[in-house]
Each structure stands twice: as C-alpha cells, then as structure tokens.
Amino acid sequence: MTTLTFKVSEQEARSLRLAARRERLTLSEFLRRQIRSGTSDTEAIRLIKCPETGAMIFSPDPQLPPLTTSAVKEILADFP
C-alpha cells in the first residue's frame, strides 16, 4: 500500500483521532471514509445467502475492498 502524508495542527490531529475513536475506526480508515463519503452512492445493504455455508449474511459493498484478516487486524489495532 502507498502511504500518504500531510500536515495538520496538533488540535486538528487530536480532533481527527477522537472522531475516529468514536466511530471505532483506525485513523486511516476514518479518513478514507471521509474522503469517499461524497464521491459515490453505495448500494443498500441486503441479506444474501452465503455460497459457502448457506447462512444468511450481509451483502458486501462492491465499491469497497473485501474485508480481509489483515484489514480486521488493522481495525482492531486501536481497539482498547
């Protein structure tokens, strides 16, 4: 993955970290979602039948990357 860096004031950095923590997201994921929020419409979440297990699961959003083990580890890295 490519790393992007930019400068913000200490107060803005605290504000962004707090907002991410409230959403229970990493700062990186919070910022990505903020950037994407006004760019595209997303499909409504619906229940579908899992082809592997037959269980009813939530459909994935085709505009978002698949949820992987490493993504879950990144999300949980800041979890208390």
HUJOBEL-V626061 format. One line per field, one symbol per residue. burial: b if it has 16 or more other ideal C-beta (glycine too) atoms within 10 Angstrom, else e. A space follows every 50 residues. Layout:
BEGIN
burial=???
END
This chain:
BEGIN
burial=eeeeeeeeeeeeeeeeeeebeeeebbebbbbeeeeeeeeeeeeeeeeeee eeeeeeeeeeeeeeeeeeeeeeeeeeeeee
END
